[in-house]
Each structure stands twice: as structure tokens, then as C-alpha cells.
Amino acid sequence: MRWFHLLLLGIFPIAYAFSNDCPSSMCGDMEIKFPFTLESSSNSCRTAGVSANLSCSSTNETIITLPSSESYRVTSIDIFNGIIIEVLPSTSSISCPWRRGIQKRPNVNSSIFDVAVSRFVLVNCTTKLSLQADNHDVVGPISCLSEQGSFVYALGEYERIDILPRSCIVIYTGEVLSDYTGQPIQTIAQKSVQGQRAALYPNTDENIQACYLCSYEGKNCGYNIIRDKKFCFPEDSHGVAIGTSLVVFLIAVLVVLYFFKKYINEKQKRIKVEKFLATYKSTTLTRYNFSNIKKITKKFKHKLGQGGFGSVYKGELTNGIPVAVKLLEASKSNGDNFVNEVATIGKIHHVNVVRLLGFCSDGTNRALVYEFMPNNSLEKFIFFGKSKKRHEYFNMEKLQEIAIGIAQGINYLHQGCNQRILHFDIKPHNILLDYDFNPKISDFGLAKLCSRDQSIVTISAARGTMGYIAPEVYSRNFGLVSHKSDVYSYGMLLLEMIGRRKNVDPTIENLSEIYFPEWIYNKLINNNSLGIAMEMEGNEEIMKRLAIIALWCIQWNPSERPSMSKVVQMLTSNFQSLEMPPTPFVPSSDQPGNVYVSTNHEDLLEVRISTNYEEILED
């Protein structure tokens, strides 16, 4: 019926006159066009446009003030290219900025902006490279880093490293501020490395989507306050009288096509899910309709948390049993996550795997019903934060019990089912704790099924959470994806359990302790006491046992990692029988130097390579 009304709107000839109530503003020589507005603009225009906090100084310079109270001079501004600003370096004199990459990044927290950065890699070659004139993604040799017989080049993130001579080795990976993400490294001026220029891109929301389309078509964006509408108008006009019945009809047709396409997509999702459910046979799962789900959760009254693909609510079955209900968001899923969860844990039962009790697939509404875990996730107990809360159950013996339970659960997924289940998202947040603080693995939305005798799997894209993803999941150059990828994630989780901290913590004052895996490895090989400051009682032997096993699990080469069955054996065997692993930061025996992956858990992966050229990267 809604589509019929839209069509009627186009059939009857009605002319609409649009006036642009938010004209451009001038600050010196800079024209500021809607949806960007100055603070001096009307409230209606500022509300309808981009909340950029732009002002014009007494010297006619355009200034942007971020929520962090940082202010920058704007050098150019438009909706398509974002806001280009000047960023002064945090260090007044930088002899060789390539050593450290970004010196100062604008703090855009709580703002609508993202900062454009381009990644680069420094490689050290024993001979000079013959660079082609059209190769815009290689710069060098860099004079401040190179010396006799050692030539350092910078490569952009899209340049293939395997085209370089074998004598070239990677020594550093960093980021620079740029005009747009992925900008060729050769076009980024030296001053960009020092942090004197940055581009701010507003997050795409309903306030600016229409204006993006106008800019793409080479038109200006206008806004009519009375009709609360944004519209496009030619550069040489002022946005007056641009409507006829034909225009309205075409708009109506486009809207109808959009909703029709959306309807078809949703229908395909439903067909896909229903086909799976038709072939899936389970006598243990209950299928609910959406009205049942609303009753169970009391209309989603008590929210427990938010996941990557939906929200989790507390509920109660008719027999009084408490449950957790995950309501999947249709906009974030094409049905694969729902199918993955039901297919993987719908037919299995293990003391260390969360139990799926039922599901709902009712139109576009999909939900999963799990057993309720009263103590939430392991994450809330191993990361103290500022509160430094101590739980009486969490001494070293209890942590070892939890580590063994998680390992047994993963081993069951790998070896104990009819099909091998690869989880691909092992992390503290996905380890739930029952009434007795026994661990249970949850969230199988990224899981993949394969035959038990299949050692290698293929995936279309990297999956998992930054900081726990195995190197081979990012790039096949590091190996093939297999069940050993879950082993790597388990090792990173185990290290965080030991240290009660993130594996990479830039707030640590001692620089040698920022990357925890390397710090603890150096302690072990030097036979030093770990001396980890933790709010718990426990013995050094348990701590060292868990650390050694974790370091085996995070070996760079997947073939050098133990299987999960071997991990369980190591966790329960005699401590003296454990061997010290090789350094987990070297990808192969013939590659000099130490390689390690450090992650800041804020969607930034930094691969740093420390070699005999460490002095090159020093201030």
C-alpha cells in the first residue's frame, strides 16, 4: 500500500518550489557550503548539516574545534574530499620522520570524523632498486635511514613486497596522515610523515548521504527548512523552482525500486535460512515465533550486552529457567551468522561450550536462545581497569582450571564432533562463565565447518577480532588457514589471562612491557621471575606453565603450533616436561631478526619487525 501511495504522488502533476535556506558562508577566501556550516549559521542549518564546530577567526581563518578541545586550521573543505587540516608535529625537530610514522594524530573521539591514514612498509635492501617512473608506491632510498650497503625504501600498503629482490627485508610498518586512505606513498609529502596535514572524513549518516550524491554529480547541496528536505541544484543556480510532476514521478519510481530491491534481498535471506532449517534436523532445539521471544524477554526489558551482530537480552522460559536471547540485527547479517550458530552448536553438547536451547526465524526477525550464564564473560574478570576489583575465585589455580576448560572446549570443537568446527573468534569476551565460574565458549557467528580429516580451509576474507587473529588469516604469505588459527587465538587469550591486561597496552610506562608477549618471553628465556603485578594469590610454577604454553600457541608458523589436544596434554602434564618454545616472533629460521605482531584492540594492526638495524628506528 505504501508503494501505491508513492506512485500516486508521481501521477498527479504537482510542481514543487524549493528554496535553499542554507546558503554558502565565506571565511576569508574559503567558501563553506552546506552541509558544512559555521557556528554563526542558523540553528536549523547546523542541525540539518554536519556537526563540525567550524568557526571563522578574527584573522579570517577557518578553524575546526573537535570534542577533545583540539583546534586546527582548515585549509580546504568539501563534502566529497572531507576537511583538510594542518597538524603540527608533537616533536618540534624530527631529523628523520620515517622512523616513527605519525607524530601526532588528531583526537577525533566522540566526533563524527575519521582520520585518513595510509600504511607504509620500510624495507632494507643490500643493493639499490631500479624504480620505474610510473611506480608511485615506492619511495627511496631514504637518505636519513640508508647507509653504505644498506638502502631503505618506503612501500605503500598496496605494493606487493614479493616483487622486491630476496635480499630486501621488512624492518618496519607504520602509518602516515594522508589526504585519503591508501594514497600512493610517493604523493604524500615528507611533511605528511611529520604530521602537518591530515584529512577528516565525516561518518556517513542520513544528514549527509544526500549531499554526497550532489557532490558526486557535480552539484551543490541545499536544504529547505519548511519541508525539511535536502536537494541538489546546479553550481550556477541558487536552488529555486526545480520541481515538476515528472521529477516527482521519477523520484517515486526510484523509491519504489529501492524498497523492491530491499524486499527481494530480505526474501532471499529468508529463503536461504528456511532451506537450511528444512534440511537441518534437531530434536533438541525448540523453534519459537517472534511473539514468543518478546514474551520470554518481557519485550526486551533487560539488556545484557551488545555483540557484533546483535543485542543480548535476559529472558525466562515458561518453566522458569533463565535464558539469554541474542536478537540478530538484519542490517548486519545476511543470514550466515544465524545459520552458523544453529549448524555448529545446535547438535553438540559439551560442558565447555555454551548450549543452544532454541531459535527464532520469523520473517525478518531472527533470534537465538542460549542457556543463561550469570557471571557474564571472562573479559570482565581478567581486565581490572581502574577499579582493580579482585574476585575471590580468581587465584592462579582457578585461572588454570579455566584455561584447561577453554582448551578442552576448543579441542572438542576440533576433534570431538562429526565435523570439525573452527571458531575463528576465540577471545575473553566470547568465554562465558556459569554459576561456578566454569568457562563456556560462545558466539559461533564466524565459525566454519569442515571435515575432521581436512587440515586446510579457505575463507573469503579475514575474520575475527583484532589482537587475536592469527597472521595467516590476514595474509596467506604467513601460512595456510587451519584449526591452528584457533590455537593462536587461544594463546593470545591465555597471555591476557596471565597478565590481567591487554597484550598491547600503550599506557604502560615501561616501554619494554608495552607488548606483553615479548616481555614475558624475554623473562622466561632469562630464567627470571615473572613478577607480574596481579591482584591474586598463586604460585610461579602455574604462571610459567601457562606462559610457556601460550608462547607455543602463538608461534608465527602455524605448523609449529601444537594442536588443541596437545595443549590440553601440556596443561595437565608435569611442569618439568614442558620445553621452552622458540621465539614466536620469527616467521622462519632463515629470516634474520625478530618479528612480532602488536595490536592495540582499536582496529589497528601494527606489524613491527626488529632486526639488526634497530639503530635505524631509534630517535
N, C-alpha and C positions, 0 to 999 in steps of 0.2 A: 504493500500500500504506500510505503514511503517513496518508492521509485515512481509510482504513478503520480504522486503529488509533484515530484521534481519535473516530470515530463510536462505536466500541465503548466508549470511555471514557464517552460520554454515555448509552449504552443501559443499562448496568448501574447500578442505584440505589446510589450511594455518597455518603455525606454527609461533607463536609469541615468541620472546625472550624478557623477562622482566628483566631489571636490577634495583636494588634498589639504587636510587641516594641519599637516606636519611638514612644512616646507624645510628646505635645507638651511643650515646655520653656517655662518662664517666665523672663523677664528684666525685672524691674520690672513694668510693666503690659502688656508686649508678649508675646504668645503666639507661639512659634516652632513651627510644625507641620512634620512630615515632608512632603516630602523635605529641608527645611532642618533643620539640626541645629547645636547648639552644639559647640564643641571639647571640652566636658566630656561629651558623649554617648558611647555605646559605639562601639568601632571598627567593629562590624558595621553600625550605623546610619549612621555617617559615610561608610562605603564604599558603601553602597547608595543614599545620598541625594546631595544636591548638595554638591560641594566648595566651600563658600562662605567658609570660615575665619571663622565667626561666634563671637564671644565676648561674655561679659557682664562689664562693667566693675564696679569696686568701687562705683560710683555707680548701679548697676542700669541702665546704658545699653547697648544692643546695638551692638556695634562690628564692622564688616567690615574685614578686612585683605586687600588684594589682593597678588598675587605681586610687584608693583612696590614693595611695602612701604608703600604709601599706605593710610591708615586713615581710615574715615569713620563718622559716627554714623548708624545706621539709624533711620528714622522710621516705616516700615511695611514689612511683608514678607508676601507670599503668592505661591504658585506662578503664579497667573494674571496678577497685576499686577507681578510682579518685586519687586525690592528698591529702595525709595525711600531715598535717602541725602542728607545735607547736604554740599554742596561749597562751601567758602569761596572767594571770588574771589581770583585771583592778584594783583590790584591792590587795595589797601585802600580807595582812594577813586576811584570811577569816576563822573564827572559825567554822562556820557551813554552807558550801556552798549550802546545800539543801534548805536553806531559800530563796535564791534568784535565783536559777537556773543559767542560762547563765550569767556570769560576763562580758564577752567580746565576741562579735560576729564579725568575720572578715567582713569588709565592702566590699562587692562584687559588689556594684553598678557600672554600666557601664562595668562590666566584663562579661565573658561567663560562669561564675561559679555560682552554687548554693551551699549553706552551708547545710550539712546534720545535722538534729536535730532529737531528739526523745523526745516525750512528756511524762511527768510523772505526777502522781497524788499523793499527800500526804494525807493519811487518819489517823485519830486518833482513836484508839481503847482502850476500858477500860480494855481489857484483852489481853494477848499475843496470837498470832496466831500460829497454828501448821502448819508450812510450809513443803511441800513435797520437797524432794531433787531435783526432776526434774522441780520444778517450778522456771523458770529463769526470771520471770517477776514481782517478788515481792522481795523487799529488806527491811530488818528491823529486830527488831526495831532499828531505827536510834538513836544512843546514845545522840547526841547533841540536839535532839528535844524531846526525851522521858523523862518522869519523873515518879515518883511513881503513879501507877494507870492510867497512860496515855502513851500509846505505839504508836509511829508514824512509819508508813511503807510507802515505796515508791512503787507505782504500775506502770508498763509500760502501754502505751496507748492502748494495745490490751488485757489487762487483764480485765475481767468482774468484776465490782465493786459489783454486786449483789451476788457474792459468799461469800462476807465477812459477818461477824455477823452484826446484825442490830445495835449493839452498836457502830459500826465504822462509822465515818462521815468524809466527804471530807473537808480538810482545805486549800488546795492549789493545783493549777495546773500550771505547768511550763514546761520548755524545757531545754534540755542539748545537748551540742555538742556531736556527736557520729560518728562512722565510717560509718554508713549508717542509713537512715531514718527507724524508727521502730525497732532499735536494742534492744534486751532484756535488761531490766534495770540492771539485775544482772551482765551482761558482761561489762557494762560501768563503768570504774574505777572511784573511788572517784575524781581523778584529772580531769576527764572529766567534772564533775559538776563544778569544779573551772575554766574550760575553758582552759586547757592546751593541748588539742588535738582536731583537727577538720578535717573533710573530705570535700574537694571541688570537686564537680562533674560538669564537663563541660556540658553545654546545648547541646542536640543532634542536630547537623546540618549536612549538606551534607559533611562538611570537615572531620567528624569523624564517620559517620554511618558505612562506610566500615570497619574501624578499629575496631569498636565494634564487628562486625561479626567475624573478625580474632581472637580477644581475646576470644570470646565465643567458637571458635573451637580449642583453644589452640595453635594458630599460631601467628607469628609476622605480622606486617603491614608494607608494603613497598610502595614506590612511585617512579614512573618513570617520570622524568621531560619532556622528549621529547613527550611522549604520554599523559602526564597529567592524569595519571591513578594511582589509589591506588589498591593494590592487597595483597593477603595473601600468606605467604610462611612458610614452617615448621621451627621450632625453630633451627634445626641443619643445615639449609641451608642459603645461602646468597641471595636468590631470583633471581637465574639465570635460564634461559631456562626452563620455566614451562608451555608452551603452545603447544597444538596440535589442530587439527581440531575438535576432539571430545569435547575438553574442550570448544571451541568457540561455538560449536553447543549446548552444554548443557546450556551455558550462554544465548544463543539466545532463547532457549526454556523457560528458567526462565523469561526472559524479556517479552516474548510473554504472558506467563501465568499471569505475574503481570498486564500487560495492559488489558488482557482479564478480569481478576477479577475486575479491576478498572472500565472497561466498563460495566460489569454486575451490579456492585453496583450503578453506575450512572443511569443505565437503571431502576433498581428497584426504585430508588428515583423518577425518572420521572413518572413511573407508579403509584407510591403512590400518588404523587401530582396530576396527571391528574385524577385519580379515585376520589379524593376529589373534584376537580373542576367540575367533571361531575355530582356529586350529589349535589354540592353547587349551589344554585340558588340565584342570586342577580341582581336586576335591577339597582342598584345604582353604581356598580363598573364597571370601564372600564378595559378591558384586552388589554394590549399593547404587541407588539413584541419587541425584543431587539433593533432593529434598531430605533423604536420609542423612546425607553428610551435614546438611545445615542443622538437623536435629541433634546429631552426635556432637557437633561443636557448639551447640547453642548459638547458632548464627555467627560463628567465628568470633566468639566473645574473647577467648583467652589466647593471644598470640604468643607462641613460644620462641619464634625466631624467623629469620629470613635466609633462604638458600639461594643458590644461583638460578634456579628455575621456578621458584615459588615460595610461598609462606607456609610455615608450620604452625598448626593450632592444636591446643589440647582439647580432647573430647572424651566422651564416655559412652560406652555401648549400653544397650538396654539392660544387660545383666550386671551393670555397674563396673565393668572392667575399664580402667582408664586407657586411652589410646592417644597416639599422636597422628594428626591428619595433615598431610602435605597437599596443599592446593596448588596445582601446576598452573602457571600463567601461560595462556595460549600464545601471547605475543612473543614469549621467549622460547617456545618449543614448537617443533614440527611434529610432535608425537613420538619421536625417537626416545626421549627420556622416559616417558611413560612405559613404552614397550620394553626398554632396557631394564627398568626396575622390576616389572612383572615377570619378564622372561628369566632374569638372573636369580632373584631371591624368592620368587613365587613358589618354587618347588623344593627349596632346600631348607634345612633346619640345622643350625649349629649353635652351640652355646655362645660363640663369639661373633655371630652375625645377627644383626637386628632382624626380627621376624616380621614379615609382611602378612597382615591379617586379612586384608581385603582391598578393593579398589573401586573407583567410580569412573565410568566413561559414559557420560550423559550429554549428548550434543557436543557443544564445545567445552563443556566442563569435565575436567579430569582431576582425580584426587587419589591418593594412596593412603591406606590406613595401616599404621605400624603399632607394635607394642610400645607402651609408654616407658620412656627412660627418665626417671625422676631426677637424676643427678646431672642432666644435660650432657655437655660434651667434655672430653678430656682437656680441650683448649682452655676452659675456664679455671682449671686447677693447676696447670703447669706454667701458665703465664701470669705471674703475680701482678705485674704492672705497678702502679704507685701504691696500691693498697697493702701489698706484702702480706696478704692473708695466708694463714697456714692451716692446713686441714689435718686433723689427727690421723687419718688413714694413710696419708701420703708420705710415709717414710720410704727408704730405699727398697726395703723388702716388698712393699706394696707396689712400687713402681716396677719392680722386676716381675711381679705377678701380672701386672697389666701388660707389660711388654711381651711376656710369654703368651698371654691370651690373644693379643692382637696378631702375633706371629702364627699362632695355631689357626686363627680365623682365616688369615690370608692363605696359609698352606692348604686349608680345606677348599677354598675357592679354586686354587691352582690344581689340586690333586684329588680332592675328595668327592667331586661331582661327576655326573655323566659327561658334562662338557666343562672344559677349563674356563674359568671366569677371570678375566683381567679387569681389575678395578679402575686403574688409571687416576684415582683421586684420593690416595691414602694421605691423610693429614689429621692433626689433632681435632679439628672441627668436625670431622666425619667419624670420630670414635666416640660413641655414646656410652654412658655409664649407668648400670642398673642400680637397684636398691643397695646392693653390696659392693658397688664400685667395680663390678666386673665389666670388662670392655666388650663392646659390640660394634662391628663395622657397619656403617650405614652409607646411604647416598650412592646408589649404583647407576645414576643417570648417565655417566660417561663410560660405563662398563662395556666390555666386548666379549662375546662368546667365541670360543674356538674349540676344536677337538683336543682331547687330552694329549695326543701324540704330536700336536702341532706346536713347534717351538717358536716360529716366527709369525707375526701378524702384520697386516697392513692397515694403516689408518690414513684418512684423507687429510687430516690437519692435526697439529699439536693439541693435546687435551690434558686437562689437569689444572693444578694451581701453582702459580709461580713460587719457586723455592722448594718444591717437592717433585718437580717434573724431571725425569731422567734426561741426560744430554741427548740420547739417541731419539727421543720423542720430538725434540726440536729439529735435529738435523741427522740424516742418515749417515753423514760423514763420521759420526761417533759410534756407529754400530746399528744393528737391526732391532726393531721394537719386538719385545717378547715379554714373558712373565717376569723377567729380570728387571723390567721397568718398575713394577710394583715393589721389588726388593729395594731399589734405590729410594723410592718414596718412604718406605719403612725405615731405612737407615737415617734419613733426614729427620723423620718424626722421632726416632729413638734419641738422636742427639739433642733435640729440643726438650725431650723428657728429662734427660740427664742434667742439662744446664738450666732448666726452667727459664728459658729465654729463646728468642728467635735466633736462628743460626746466623743471621746477619743483623747486627744491631748497631747502627751508626751513632747511637747515643753513648756507647761505651767510651770512656775517656782514654783508656789504654788502646792505642791503635792496633797492637798485636792481638787483641781479643775481639776485634770487630767481627772477623769471620771465624765463628766458633769451631767448625770442623778442623780448620788448620791449626788453631791454637791448641785444641785438645790432642791432635795428632803429635804435635811437637812436644807436648808434655809427656806423652806415652813413650815416644822413642828415646827421650832423655831420661826415662825412668823416674820422672818427678812425680810428686804427689799432685793429684789433680787440683785439690784445694778449691773446688767450686763452691762459691758462696750460695748456699741454698738454705731455705727455712725448713730443714728436715733433719732427722737423725738417720744415719745409715753408715755402712762401712765402705771403705775404699775399694774393697775387692769387687763388690757388686757394681760399683760405679765404673771401675776399669773394665769389667766384663762387658757391660752394656756398651761402653765406648768402643772397645775393640770390635765387637760385633757390628756396631753401626758403621765403623770405618770400612769393614769388609763389604757392607751392603752398598756403600756409595762409591765403590770403585768405578773409575771413569769407563773402563772397558766392561761391557755387560757380561762377557764370558768369565771375567774374574770375580764376579759377584756370586755368592752362594745361592742355592735355591732356598725357598722358604722352609722346606723340610730340613735342610742342613742348618738353617738359622735356628729352628726350634731345638735341634740337637745341640747346637752350640750354647743356647740359653740354659739348657738343663744339664750340660756335661760338667766335668771337673774344670775349675778355672785354670789350673796349671796346664791343661791340654790345649788351651787356646793359643794359636800362633799370632804374632803381631802382623797385621796386613802390610802390604807395600803401600807407599804413598798413594792415596786415592786421587791425587791431583795431576797425575801424568797419564796421558792417553795411550802411550806406547813406550816400550823400552828404548827405542831408538830416537825418541824425541827428547832433546835436552830441556832442562828446566822443569819447573813445577807449574801445573795448570790447575786452576780451580774455578768453580762456578760460585759466584756470590750473588745473592738475591735479596732485595730489600722488601719483599712482600707487598710492594705498592706498584705492581705491574711493571717492574723494571728488572730485566735480566742483564747482569753485567758479567761478561766473561773476561777475566783478567788472567794474564799469563806472565809469571815471573820467571825470568831466565837469568843467564849470566850477565845480562845487560841491565841489571836492576839500577845501576847508577844512572842510566838514561832517564828513568822515570822519577828520579829524585829532584826535589826543588834545588 
